[in-house]
């Protein structure tokens, strides 16, 4: 996996941006599309999140990005990638899949973090973002800090790269490995359909 170095990563004066107060939650960023959550919000989430990682790492981060199957997800994904790259992050897009695929990708591709565009179990009018910092969840005060950063325009500026990566086959193989020594003959398995519309991809 190549990760070309991004150009420029200094703080520069930026227009400020304020999120709807309801979308910065404890464990994710989530709202009602085109009511409390808009594509410009996604771009600023990307800018602020990438800035946090770049400042901690003291270099441009490489981040995995995925999305679920909601109709609003492609537009939000494009906007958040624009923001990530605009803050100098190098993005590896893994395409459509369930949220665990994003978690797997961060380990498998050895990225510095990951972002999933997903509304999780919520109605189709909702959408949002789940974030990782390294291999850990990005949550709580870290999410609230994104709001303070965007309100102050305190984000980095750069020009990160974008590449595609297919990890679905490796993900399925990893799941199958866990069952290699399990006798499945007597099991009755319940398989929940994904409310995010991405179950068919796996």
Helices and strands as residue ranges (DSSP letters): E 7-11, E 29-32, H 39-57, E 62-67, H 73-86, E 90-96, H 99-108, E 113-117, E 126-133, E 136-137, H 141-152, E 156-159, E 162-164, H 168-178, G 199-201
